[in-house]
């Protein structure tokens, strides 16, 4: 799917919207906190990009990834970002690895 850029919020890689993806070993609580082991699986960077998850738990048999996305505007963003909006759609693609002989 090609990226659709909405404007300065999406196109400025340093001062535009930034995204981080965190994983929790258990489902996230309703207060958006992790009561298990939490780690970053996609480091902070521009919101529009393709990035693989770092060591996803789902690669292990029976594993699951409980993900939380944080999208924020850096404090360094100038006045040109004030009052702007952007519509985002997140797509996650998973590919099953081939099974091994038992």
N, CA, C and O atoms as a GROMACS GRO file, in nm:
protein
  408
    1UNK      N    1   0.084  -0.116   0.000
    1UNK     CA    2   0.000   0.000   0.000
    1UNK      C    3   0.090   0.124   0.000
    1UNK      O    4   0.177   0.135   0.086
    2UNK      N    5   0.072   0.215  -0.092
    2UNK     CA    6   0.154   0.336  -0.094
    2UNK      C    7   0.118   0.429   0.021
    2UNK      O    8   0.004   0.429   0.069
    3UNK      N    9   0.215   0.508   0.064
    3UNK     CA   10   0.191   0.605   0.170
    3UNK      C   11   0.117   0.724   0.114
    3UNK      O   12   0.141   0.765   0.000
    4UNK      N   13   0.026   0.780   0.192
    4UNK     CA   14  -0.046   0.901   0.154
    4UNK      C   15  -0.005   1.008   0.254
    4UNK      O   16  -0.033   0.996   0.373
    5UNK      N   17   0.061   1.112   0.206
    5UNK     CA   18   0.108   1.218   0.294
    5UNK      C   19   0.004   1.328   0.303
    5UNK      O   20  -0.044   1.378   0.201
    6UNK      N   21  -0.032   1.365   0.427
    6UNK     CA   22  -0.135   1.464   0.452
    6UNK      C   23  -0.079   1.606   0.457
    6UNK      O   24  -0.153   1.701   0.433
    7UNK      N   25   0.048   1.624   0.487
    7UNK     CA   26   0.105   1.757   0.502
    7UNK      C   27   0.226   1.754   0.592
    7UNK      O   28   0.289   1.650   0.610
    8UNK      N   29   0.258   1.870   0.650
    8UNK     CA   30   0.381   1.887   0.726
    8UNK      C   31   0.389   1.792   0.846
    8UNK      O   32   0.499   1.752   0.885
    9UNK      N   33   0.276   1.754   0.906
    9UNK     CA   34   0.280   1.661   1.018
    9UNK      C   35   0.336   1.526   0.977
    9UNK      O   36   0.402   1.458   1.056
   10UNK      N   37   0.310   1.486   0.853
   10UNK     CA   38   0.354   1.355   0.802
   10UNK      C   39   0.488   1.359   0.730
   10UNK      O   40   0.557   1.257   0.724
   11UNK      N   41   0.526   1.474   0.676
   11UNK     CA   42   0.642   1.478   0.588
   11UNK      C   43   0.770   1.526   0.655
   11UNK      O   44   0.879   1.501   0.602
   12UNK      N   45   0.762   1.593   0.768
   12UNK     CA   46   0.882   1.641   0.836
   12UNK      C   47   0.935   1.529   0.926
   12UNK      O   48   0.873   1.499   1.028
   13UNK      N   49   1.048   1.466   0.889
   13UNK     CA   50   1.096   1.349   0.964
   13UNK      C   51   1.147   1.381   1.104
   13UNK      O   52   1.152   1.292   1.189
   14UNK      N   53   1.185   1.505   1.130
   14UNK     CA   54   1.240   1.541   1.262
   14UNK      C   55   1.137   1.608   1.351
   14UNK      O   56   1.129   1.577   1.470
   15UNK      N   57   1.058   1.700   1.297
   15UNK     CA   58   0.964   1.776   1.378
   15UNK      C   59   0.820   1.734   1.359
   15UNK      O   60   0.732   1.781   1.431
   16UNK      N   61   0.794   1.645   1.264
   16UNK     CA   62   0.658   1.595   1.242
   16UNK      C   63   0.623   1.488   1.343
   16UNK      O   64   0.698   1.462   1.437
   17UNK      N   65   0.509   1.425   1.323
   17UNK     CA   66   0.463   1.321   1.414
   17UNK      C   67   0.565   1.208   1.425
   17UNK      O   68   0.620   1.162   1.325
   18UNK      N   69   0.588   1.163   1.548
   18UNK     CA   70   0.682   1.056   1.577
   18UNK      C   71   0.605   0.940   1.639
   18UNK      O   72   0.509   0.960   1.714
   19UNK      N   73   0.647   0.817   1.608
   19UNK     CA   74   0.579   0.700   1.660
   19UNK      C   75   0.678   0.605   1.727
   19UNK      O   76   0.790   0.585   1.679
   20UNK      N   77   0.635   0.548   1.838
   20UNK     CA   78   0.708   0.442   1.908
   20UNK      C   79   0.610   0.328   1.929
   20UNK      O   80   0.493   0.351   1.957
   21UNK      N   81   0.658   0.204   1.915
   21UNK     CA   82   0.574   0.087   1.941
   21UNK      C   83   0.639   0.009   2.056
   21UNK      O   84   0.757  -0.027   2.050
   22UNK      N   85   0.558  -0.017   2.159
   22UNK     CA   86   0.604  -0.094   2.274
   22UNK      C   87   0.527  -0.224   2.283
   22UNK      O   88   0.412  -0.233   2.238
   23UNK      N   89   0.590  -0.325   2.340
   23UNK     CA   90   0.528  -0.455   2.356
   23UNK      C   91   0.526  -0.489   2.504
   23UNK      O   92   0.618  -0.455   2.579
   24UNK      N   93   0.418  -0.557   2.546
   24UNK     CA   94   0.405  -0.604   2.684
   24UNK      C   95   0.388  -0.755   2.680
   24UNK      O   96   0.326  -0.809   2.588
   25UNK      N   97   0.444  -0.823   2.779
   25UNK     CA   98   0.436  -0.970   2.782
   25UNK      C   99   0.296  -1.020   2.816
   25UNK      O  100   0.266  -1.138   2.798
   26UNK      N  101   0.212  -0.931   2.866
   26UNK     CA  102   0.072  -0.963   2.898
   26UNK      C  103  -0.015  -0.855   2.834
   26UNK      O  104   0.037  -0.749   2.798
   27UNK      N  105  -0.144  -0.877   2.819
   27UNK     CA  106  -0.229  -0.771   2.763
   27UNK      C  107  -0.219  -0.642   2.845
   27UNK      O  108  -0.209  -0.645   2.968
   28UNK      N  109  -0.222  -0.528   2.775
   28UNK     CA  110  -0.214  -0.398   2.840
   28UNK      C  111  -0.338  -0.377   2.927
   28UNK      O  112  -0.447  -0.422   2.891
   29UNK      N  113  -0.320  -0.311   3.039
   29UNK     CA  114  -0.433  -0.283   3.128
   29UNK      C  115  -0.521  -0.175   3.067
   29UNK      O  116  -0.482  -0.108   2.972
   30UNK      N  117  -0.640  -0.158   3.122
   30UNK     CA  118  -0.731  -0.055   3.071
   30UNK      C  119  -0.674   0.085   3.094
   30UNK      O  120  -0.720   0.180   3.031
   31UNK      N  121  -0.577   0.099   3.183
   31UNK     CA  122  -0.512   0.228   3.208
   31UNK      C  123  -0.388   0.245   3.120
   31UNK      O  124  -0.306   0.334   3.143
   32UNK      N  125  -0.375   0.159   3.018
   32UNK     CA  126  -0.262   0.164   2.924
   32UNK      C  127  -0.127   0.144   2.993
   32UNK      O  128  -0.026   0.203   2.953
   33UNK      N  129  -0.125   0.060   3.095
   33UNK     CA  130   0.002   0.028   3.158
   33UNK      C  131   0.030  -0.120   3.141
   33UNK      O  132  -0.061  -0.201   3.122
   34UNK      N  133   0.157  -0.154   3.148
   34UNK     CA  134   0.201  -0.291   3.131
   34UNK      C  135   0.231  -0.350   3.268
   34UNK      O  136   0.318  -0.301   3.340
   35UNK      N  137   0.160  -0.456   3.304
   35UNK     CA  138   0.182  -0.522   3.432
   35UNK      C  139   0.279  -0.640   3.418
   35UNK      O  140   0.296  -0.719   3.511
   36UNK      N  141   0.343  -0.651   3.302
   36UNK     CA  142   0.441  -0.756   3.277
   36UNK      C  143   0.572  -0.693   3.236
   36UNK      O  144   0.609  -0.585   3.283
   37UNK      N  145   0.643  -0.761   3.147
   37UNK     CA  146   0.769  -0.709   3.094
   37UNK      C  147   0.739  -0.622   2.972
   37UNK      O  148   0.674  -0.667   2.878
   38UNK      N  149   0.786  -0.499   2.975
   38UNK     CA  150   0.764  -0.404   2.865
   38UNK      C  151   0.896  -0.374   2.796
   38UNK      O  152   1.000  -0.360   2.860
   39UNK      N  153   0.889  -0.365   2.661
   39UNK     CA  154   1.008  -0.326   2.585
   39UNK      C  155   0.965  -0.255   2.458
   39UNK      O  156   0.852  -0.271   2.411
   40UNK      N  157   1.056  -0.178   2.402
   40UNK     CA  158   1.031  -0.107   2.277
   40UNK      C  159   1.063  -0.200   2.162
   40UNK      O  160   1.171  -0.258   2.156
   41UNK      N  161   0.967  -0.216   2.069
   41UNK     CA  162   0.989  -0.304   1.953
   41UNK      C  163   1.005  -0.225   1.823
   41UNK      O  164   1.052  -0.279   1.723
   42UNK      N  165   0.965  -0.098   1.824
   42UNK     CA  166   0.994  -0.006   1.714
   42UNK      C  167   1.035   0.126   1.779
   42UNK      O  168   0.953   0.190   1.845
   43UNK      N  169   1.160   0.165   1.761
   43UNK     CA  170   1.211   0.288   1.823
   43UNK      C  171   1.144   0.412   1.764
   43UNK      O  172   1.089   0.408   1.654
   44UNK      N  173   1.150   0.520   1.839
   44UNK     CA  174   1.090   0.646   1.795
   44UNK      C  175   1.145   0.686   1.658
   44UNK      O  176   1.264   0.673   1.630
   45UNK      N  177   1.055   0.735   1.574
   45UNK     CA  178   1.092   0.778   1.441
   45UNK      C  179   0.969   0.833   1.370
   45UNK      O  180   0.861   0.834   1.429
   46UNK      N  181   0.984   0.878   1.247
   46UNK     CA  182   0.870   0.934   1.173
   46UNK      C  183   0.752   0.839   1.172
   46UNK      O  184   0.768   0.718   1.160
   47UNK      N  185   0.632   0.894   1.184
   47UNK     CA  186   0.511   0.812   1.194
   47UNK      C  187   0.486   0.733   1.066
   47UNK      O  188   0.433   0.622   1.073
   48UNK      N  189   0.522   0.788   0.952
   48UNK     CA  190   0.499   0.717   0.826
   48UNK      C  191   0.630   0.652   0.782
   48UNK      O  192   0.723   0.718   0.737
   49UNK      N  193   0.633   0.520   0.797
   49UNK     CA  194   0.751   0.442   0.761
   49UNK      C  195   0.716   0.294   0.768
   49UNK      O  196   0.613   0.255   0.822
   50UNK      N  197   0.803   0.215   0.713
   50UNK     CA  198   0.793   0.070   0.728
   50UNK      C  199   0.902   0.029   0.824
   50UNK      O  200   1.019   0.062   0.804
   51UNK      N  201   0.864  -0.042   0.928
   51UNK     CA  202   0.963  -0.083   1.028
   51UNK      C  203   0.925  -0.219   1.083
   51UNK      O  204   0.810  -0.241   1.122
   52UNK      N  205   1.020  -0.311   1.087
   52UNK     CA  206   0.991  -0.442   1.145
   52UNK      C  207   0.991  -0.434   1.298
   52UNK      O  208   1.058  -0.348   1.356
   53UNK      N  209   0.918  -0.523   1.362
   53UNK     CA  210   0.923  -0.533   1.508
   53UNK      C  211   1.056  -0.596   1.548
   53UNK      O  212   1.101  -0.692   1.485
   54UNK      N  213   1.118  -0.543   1.652
   54UNK     CA  214   1.244  -0.596   1.703
   54UNK      C  215   1.214  -0.717   1.792
   54UNK      O  216   1.154  -0.702   1.898
   55UNK      N  217   1.256  -0.834   1.750
   55UNK     CA  218   1.240  -0.959   1.824
   55UNK      C  219   1.096  -0.980   1.873
   55UNK      O  220   1.072  -0.986   1.993
   56UNK      N  221   1.000  -0.990   1.782
   56UNK     CA  222   0.861  -1.010   1.824
   56UNK      C  223   0.841  -1.141   1.899
   56UNK      O  224   0.896  -1.245   1.861
   57UNK      N  225   0.761  -1.135   2.005
   57UNK     CA  226   0.731  -1.254   2.084
   57UNK      C  227   0.654  -1.357   2.003
   57UNK      O  228   0.660  -1.477   2.032
   58UNK      N  229   0.581  -1.312   1.903
   58UNK     CA  230   0.498  -1.401   1.823
   58UNK      C  231   0.580  -1.497   1.737
   58UNK      O  232   0.522  -1.587   1.676
   59UNK      N  233   0.710  -1.480   1.730
   59UNK     CA  234   0.792  -1.575   1.654
   59UNK      C  235   0.814  -1.705   1.731
   59UNK      O  236   0.849  -1.807   1.672
   60UNK      N  237   0.794  -1.701   1.861
   60UNK     CA  238   0.806  -1.823   1.941
   60UNK      C  239   0.673  -1.897   1.938
   60UNK      O  240   0.567  -1.835   1.929
   61UNK      N  241   0.678  -2.028   1.945
   61UNK     CA  242   0.555  -2.108   1.946
   61UNK      C  243   0.463  -2.061   2.057
   61UNK      O  244   0.504  -2.052   2.173
   62UNK      N  245   0.339  -2.030   2.023
   62UNK     CA  246   0.240  -1.985   2.121
   62UNK      C  247   0.258  -1.842   2.166
   62UNK      O  248   0.184  -1.795   2.251
   63UNK      N  249   0.355  -1.771   2.109
   63UNK     CA  250   0.382  -1.634   2.150
   63UNK      C  251   0.281  -1.535   2.093
   63UNK      O  252   0.218  -1.561   1.991
   64UNK      N  253   0.267  -1.423   2.160
   64UNK     CA  254   0.177  -1.316   2.115
   64UNK      C  255   0.243  -1.182   2.143
   64UNK      O  256   0.318  -1.166   2.239
   65UNK      N  257   0.214  -1.087   2.058
   65UNK     CA  258   0.264  -0.950   2.077
   65UNK      C  259   0.147  -0.862   2.120
   65UNK      O  260   0.049  -0.847   2.047
   66UNK      N  261   0.158  -0.806   2.238
   66UNK     CA  262   0.059  -0.711   2.290
   66UNK      C  263   0.121  -0.573   2.270
   66UNK      O  264   0.210  -0.533   2.345
   67UNK      N  265   0.074  -0.500   2.169
   67UNK     CA  266   0.140  -0.377   2.126
   67UNK      C  267   0.066  -0.252   2.170
   67UNK      O  268  -0.057  -0.252   2.181
   68UNK      N  269   0.143  -0.147   2.195
   68UNK     CA  270   0.088  -0.014   2.224
   68UNK      C  271   0.165   0.085   2.137
   68UNK      O  272   0.288   0.088   2.140
   69UNK      N  273   0.093   0.166   2.060
   69UNK     CA  274   0.154   0.267   1.975
   69UNK      C  275   0.140   0.403   2.042
   69UNK      O  276   0.034   0.438   2.093
   70UNK      N  277   0.248   0.478   2.041
   70UNK     CA  278   0.246   0.615   2.092
   70UNK      C  279   0.284   0.706   1.976
   70UNK      O  280   0.391   0.692   1.918
   71UNK      N  281   0.197   0.801   1.945
   71UNK     CA  282   0.224   0.900   1.840
   71UNK      C  283   0.226   1.036   1.908
   71UNK      O  284   0.133   1.072   1.980
   72UNK      N  285   0.333   1.110   1.885
   72UNK     CA  286   0.346   1.239   1.952
   72UNK      C  287   0.415   1.340   1.861
   72UNK      O  288   0.479   1.304   1.762
   73UNK      N  289   0.400   1.465   1.898
   73UNK     CA  290   0.466   1.575   1.828
   73UNK      C  291   0.581   1.620   1.916
   73UNK      O  292   0.560   1.650   2.033
   74UNK      N  293   0.703   1.624   1.863
   74UNK     CA  294   0.817   1.661   1.946
   74UNK      C  295   0.806   1.805   1.997
   74UNK      O  296   0.744   1.889   1.933
   75UNK      N  297   0.865   1.830   2.112
   75UNK     CA  298   0.866   1.966   2.167
   75UNK      C  299   0.935   2.064   2.073
   75UNK      O  300   0.909   2.184   2.079
   76UNK      N  301   1.022   2.015   1.986
   76UNK     CA  302   1.096   2.101   1.894
   76UNK      C  303   1.011   2.149   1.776
   76UNK      O  304   1.056   2.233   1.699
   77UNK      N  305   0.889   2.096   1.761
   77UNK     CA  306   0.803   2.135   1.648
   77UNK      C  307   0.770   2.284   1.658
   77UNK      O  308   0.737   2.334   1.766
   78UNK      N  309   0.781   2.353   1.547
   78UNK     CA  310   0.757   2.497   1.544
   78UNK      C  311   0.610   2.532   1.528
   78UNK      O  312   0.523   2.445   1.526
   79UNK      N  313   0.584   2.663   1.517
   79UNK     CA  314   0.447   2.712   1.505
   79UNK      C  315   0.375   2.665   1.380
   79UNK      O  316   0.252   2.665   1.376
   80UNK      N  317   0.448   2.624   1.277
   80UNK     CA  318   0.384   2.577   1.154
   80UNK      C  319   0.304   2.448   1.176
   80UNK      O  320   0.226   2.408   1.090
   81UNK      N  321   0.324   2.384   1.291
   81UNK     CA  322   0.251   2.261   1.324
   81UNK      C  323   0.123   2.289   1.403
   81UNK      O  324   0.040   2.200   1.420
   82UNK      N  325   0.108   2.411   1.453
   82UNK     CA  326  -0.008   2.445   1.536
   82UNK      C  327  -0.137   2.435   1.455
   82UNK      O  328  -0.143   2.481   1.341
   83UNK      N  329  -0.237   2.376   1.513
   83UNK     CA  330  -0.369   2.366   1.451
   83UNK      C  331  -0.379   2.269   1.335
   83UNK      O  332  -0.483   2.262   1.270
   84UNK      N  333  -0.274   2.193   1.309
   84UNK     CA  334  -0.274   2.096   1.198
   84UNK      C  335  -0.337   1.965   1.243
   84UNK      O  336  -0.340   1.935   1.362
   85UNK      N  337  -0.386   1.888   1.149
   85UNK     CA  338  -0.438   1.755   1.179
   85UNK      C  339  -0.396   1.660   1.069
   85UNK      O  340  -0.359   1.701   0.959
   86UNK      N  341  -0.402   1.533   1.100
   86UNK     CA  342  -0.364   1.430   1.004
   86UNK      C  343  -0.444   1.305   1.036
   86UNK      O  344  -0.464   1.271   1.152
   87UNK      N  345  -0.491   1.238   0.933
   87UNK     CA  346  -0.562   1.110   0.951
   87UNK      C  347  -0.462   0.998   0.924
   87UNK      O  348  -0.396   0.997   0.819
   88UNK      N  349  -0.451   0.906   1.016
   88UNK     CA  350  -0.354   0.797   1.004
   88UNK      C  351  -0.425   0.664   1.002
   88UNK      O  352  -0.527   0.645   1.069
   89UNK      N  353  -0.370   0.571   0.926
   89UNK     CA  354  -0.419   0.434   0.924
   89UNK      C  355  -0.297   0.344   0.939
   89UNK      O  356  -0.203   0.355   0.861
   90UNK      N  357  -0.299   0.257   1.038
   90UNK     CA  358  -0.188   0.168   1.063
   90UNK      C  359  -0.219   0.030   1.006
   90UNK      O  360  -0.327  -0.025   1.027
   91UNK      N  361  -0.122  -0.026   0.934
   91UNK     CA  362  -0.137  -0.158   0.877
   91UNK      C  363  -0.022  -0.245   0.925
   91UNK      O  364   0.095  -0.208   0.910
   92UNK      N  365  -0.054  -0.359   0.982
   92UNK     CA  366   0.047  -0.455   1.024
   92UNK      C  367   0.035  -0.576   0.933
   92UNK      O  368  -0.074  -0.629   0.913
   93UNK      N  369   0.148  -0.619   0.880
   93UNK     CA  370   0.150  -0.735   0.792
   93UNK      C  371   0.232  -0.844   0.858
   93UNK      O  372   0.344  -0.821   0.903
   94UNK      N  373   0.176  -0.962   0.865
   94UNK     CA  374   0.246  -1.075   0.924
   94UNK      C  375   0.263  -1.183   0.819
   94UNK      O  376   0.175  -1.205   0.736
   95UNK      N  377   0.376  -1.249   0.823
   95UNK     CA  378   0.404  -1.358   0.730
   95UNK      C  379   0.440  -1.480   0.814
   95UNK      O  380   0.531  -1.475   0.896
   96UNK      N  381   0.367  -1.589   0.792
   96UNK     CA  382   0.394  -1.713   0.865
   96UNK      C  383   0.519  -1.777   0.813
   96UNK      O  384   0.537  -1.791   0.692
   97UNK      N  385   0.606  -1.815   0.903
   97UNK     CA  386   0.728  -1.885   0.863
   97UNK      C  387   0.694  -2.027   0.829
   97UNK      O  388   0.598  -2.082   0.883
   98UNK      N  389   0.771  -2.090   0.739
   98UNK     CA  390   0.743  -2.231   0.707
   98UNK      C  391   0.769  -2.319   0.827
   98UNK      O  392   0.859  -2.293   0.906
   99UNK      N  393   0.689  -2.423   0.840
   99UNK     CA  394   0.705  -2.517   0.950
   99UNK      C  395   0.827  -2.605   0.930
   99UNK      O  396   0.877  -2.619   0.819
  100UNK      N  397   0.874  -2.662   1.038
  100UNK     CA  398   0.989  -2.750   1.033
  100UNK      C  399   0.942  -2.895   1.049
  100UNK      O  400   0.839  -2.921   1.111
  101UNK      N  401   1.017  -2.987   0.996
  101UNK     CA  402   0.986  -3.128   1.010
  101UNK      C  403   0.999  -3.168   1.156
  101UNK      O  404   1.088  -3.120   1.227
  102UNK      N  405   0.910  -3.255   1.202
  102UNK     CA  406   0.916  -3.302   1.342
  102UNK      C  407   0.948  -3.448   1.346
  102UNK      O  408   0.957  -3.506   1.454
   0.00000   0.00000   0.00000
